[in-house]
Amino acid sequence: MNLRDRYDAATAAFEAPFAAVDMTALRANAAAMVERAAGKPIRVASKSVRCRAVLEEVLAMDGFAGVMGFTLPEALWLFREGVSDDILVAYPTADRTAIAELAADPAAAAAITLMVDSPAHLDLIEAAAGGARVRVCIDIDASYRPLGGRVRIGALRSPLRTPEEVAGLAELIVKRPGLHLAGLMAYESQIAGVGDAPPGRAARGKVISAMQRRSRIELVRRRGLIVQAVRRVADLEFVNGGGTGSIEKTVAEKAVTEVAAGSGLYQPHLFDHYSNFRGRPAALFALPVVRRPGPGVATVLGGGYLASGPADAVRLPQPYLPTGLSYDSNEGAGEVQTPLLGHAADLLAIGDRVWFRHTKAGELCERFAALHLIEGDRVTATVPTYRGEGRTFL
């Protein structure tokens, strides 16, 4: 039985549209990530999963420890639901109500760490916490700045870049009785989130690889000096770095104690083009064929589930099974219908399914209330996504 037939058979009792996760593929991806981490723990990026049941399954596996959340309300919810007692909120918060809620719960305050990169964050947290002690982590700019800093390659995140800047904020934190400096974080998006093997573009791949090599050399030295400088100010519980695309490179740094990753579990198509690893597509969604406008065309219901990021063709979901389908250039992925072109369309009848892969990982779960978990040729469980539990944090 081929993959498409297996998925169709497993989900025959369900009406499309729906989303599913191939748990065999997910476990294989998780095992490969742990092997790449070479003994250092992987903190699971919840924004790339957005399903409590899947988060719990992954955290029960050897090699995974703790959650990297994306908002403080999410972190509070995950803690109170018993998902994890070690949650790092990866982005700064200005949610005063949630900070006050955190401060009023000593158990939550001991389990959740907030992200900061400026004195303004410290002031806001202390004012909202009302004197309670809050754990914080300093975010570091990990972008690559060649040509004397005139060019930036990587995410525009923290303003803190040098050992002196980071240690300066650390000194401010340790002087404040309402704050505890728990760790440092630096996300090298230009390495972890950019594939170095784009299909059919060998020259571009070489340029990306060269950039990533130079960026790694610069970051290894700078991150090491930053950690040394901050450790002279405070004891650190963790130094977090990396992402799915850079696991084995990031953990090779002595200064890094843990790596964050999540997208590699679902393996969305944005992560297909890396030379250092190959994942198995695990998270999928199925749309029903509802029209046959003409030869070589099959129209499915819905489909306009575009990913965040720069507005380009990569943000479109990828028609996956059957193979050989593509978008109409004038319509793309539509709000309520999506025409698909290709010889494979002539093999599709009204009511058949087309399986898609999202560009990114967890964003798929913002479109569906549940995930059907596939084991072999059957669905063994149907579990709610964040959306299905009424939780829409962003």
Disulfide bonds with the S-S distance in Angstrom:
none
